[in-house]
Amino acid sequence: MSELSIPQAAGQVIIAGFDGTKEAPHALSHRAKRGELGGYVLFKRNLGTMQEVAELNANLITASMPEMPLCISLDQEGGRVARLQAPVVKLPPMQKMGALGDAKLTRRAAFILGTQLRALGFNMDYAPVLDINTNPANPVIGDRAFGSDPETVTTHALAFANGLRESMVLACGKHFPGHGDTELDSHLALPKLGHDRARLDRVELAPFRAAVAHLPSIMTAHVIFESLDPGVPATLSHRVITGLLRGELGYKGVIISDDLEMKAVADHYQTGDSACRAIEAGCDALLICSKPELVVQAQDALIARASKDTAFASRLHDAAQRFIKARLTARPEPITDAELLASALDNNDTRSFQSDLNARL
């Protein structure tokens, strides 16, 4: 990995989205074949039958370099954020899991889910949510959070992360340093929080501080925290990402930006600029969830910056290497045999768990 070219390093930090259910568009697949793409994020628009999902993921893997395994990822939290439907286990909003007060059940839920995701070829799930639901007017978090206090969120988020780990799927805690008290949806606008540092330490940061030793990856928030770095979204803030998360909290895993196409960032920065700023801030991987042409813009900007700035080139290579190392611990391995896949997704364990969970809700 120390021999990555600059174009490879610039591509290895990007996780791309696309339209289609059979294969990635040429703009992405030919980069993957050259080792110039870190992975893919799939949405409902990509997901047909379970067999088609496994075959799509197998096709993505075939069009990539095996020595740099892809991150094949999705948002499968439960509740309203669930891209896959039955026979994948149906989880309630995480607020209900937290309210049940049974961390072992939460861990089992994540293990069953992770086992199914693994069979389909996913090796990263953007979960658990570590945000705390402290604002009833929050339009984007709400019941996605495990609870309204740091203790409940910490207990169940760690249980969920451990369940995914046991199933060989990489967990991703989100959204650092905390999106639970905002009144704006960062998909649509740029939220700001004015809490002082003492409040952030007591509430928003508490679950992340407890979880840093247990999470292979953490996703950033496109939120301005005035007491941390006035005017700068956390995703693009060196003070927040490198200073606080990497330095003060001692986090050693992969730091992933939220989608750079979200309006919180895209309305204020061009994609190439935000990509460079996020890497410079300390992110190791960048989500660009819809438009392949923006992947091209981001890679080109990263290449241009690294080619003339040796310090940035070093930071870019560090990011790429950290992300690749994480993927090497959980290579995506979809089951494409129809009978084996059906058995992996729908069996006595999954049915027993779903029945037990439904009885508790």
Beta strands, then each sheet from edge to edge (+ up, - down):
strand 1: 14-16
strand 2: 39-41
strand 3: 71-74
strand 4: 76-78
strand 5: 81-82
strand 6: 124-125
strand 7: 170-171
strand 8: 173-176
strand 9: 192-193
strand 10: 217-220
strand 11: 224-225
strand 12: 254-256
strand 13: 286-288
sheet 1: 7+ 6+ 3+ 2+ 1+ 13+
sheet 2: 4+ 5-
sheet 3: 8+ 10+ 12+
sheet 4: 9+ 11+
end
